[in-house]
Amino acid sequence: MADFMADPIVHGGNLHEASQRYGIPYAQWLDLSTGINPQGYPVPPLPADAWRRLPDEGDGLAACAAHYYGAPDARQVLPVAGSQAAIRALPGLIPRATVAIAPLTYSEYAPAFERAGHRIVPLDIACDALPDDVTHAVIVNPNNPTADHLSAAKLLQWHAQLTARGGTLVVDEAFADAMPGASLAACTNRAGLVVLRSPGKFFGLAGVRAGFVLSDPVLLGRLREILGAWTVSGPARHAVSAAFTDLTWQNQMRAQLAAQSARLTGLLQAQRFSPHSTPLFAWTDDPRAAALHHELALRGIWTRLFPASASVRFGLPGSRDEWLRFEQALSESVHVIEAARAG
């Protein structure tokens, strides 16, 4: 796999870059580049102490997260400053070896493992048996951006293969809240299994920078020593706890996202794209994808382009006007692309 050490890591949400590149004022953009729920959780007013006091790690957040995710015990849960912090630290906590990572997945993993001295090889998600030289594997499930979704049974089969080699399976479930059936959270009392969760996507709380690592207490203890105290702010702890306990909002939002995802898929299919979808985003590697990204950007709609695979990911519009704007821009963009191809 390519050397990632000098490559910049690009993420969605980079509207200032889009604004400069296309000459469209920042406020005029419709951002569909992140896959974050545009109708996020309405955080209730925070107590004043959340701002004045140091974060209280005895506030029950780990237990609240364990209950929400279905982890065996609060001892299997470590709150962190977004799963990003864990992604950077985890590779240094497991023995250096060969790590299998899908060629097109969340872009932070391969560089982080490479920096820690691991050897990176491509992961074939269709395989039943992992290659004999693979000791660790990283799976984003459902995958970002391709939307591939592996069953819990297959992941546990891979976990058994890796642990027999003294290895580790890391499963990133950042987009699993809207489709929780295949989560491995309940299995995180098993050695050699690490599950990362984030309230940023489903709850639309990316700005609070909170995440959770679910694993055995020994590994979590080592990770806690590296990350230090007060990794999650007081306001973030209150916001996430409220979101985790609001079952009515969660159930309504899952139904709403399913309907919106079907609408997004339908709009793309009407323009002869074949999207792969989760409830929070759709992705296509259609030959027109790169041109579509550009044409939409000319109209102030920012999607996530993956240049290496010439593919594009679409998040969900949030309001009625945003849906209508996207539908019109999509139709116009495809018309321009098809005219150029025909001419």
Secondary structure, 3 states (H helix, E strand, C coil): CCCCCCCCCCCCCCHHHHHHHHCCCHHHCEECCCCCCCCCCCCCCCCCHHHHCCCCCCCCHHHHHHHHHCCCCHHHEEEECCHHHHHHHHHHHCCCCEEEECCCCCCCHHHHHHHCCCEEEECCCCCCCCCCCCCEEEEECCCCCCCCCCCHHHHHHHHHHHHHCCCEEEEECCCCCCCHHHCCHHHCCCCCEEEEECCCCCCCCHHHCCEEEECCHHHHHHHHHHHCCCCCCHHHHHHHHHHHHCHHHHHHHHHHHHHHHHHHHHHHHHCCCCCEEECCEEEECCCCHHHHHHHHHHCCEECEEEHHHCEEEEECCCCHHHHHHHHHHHHHHHHHHHHHHHC
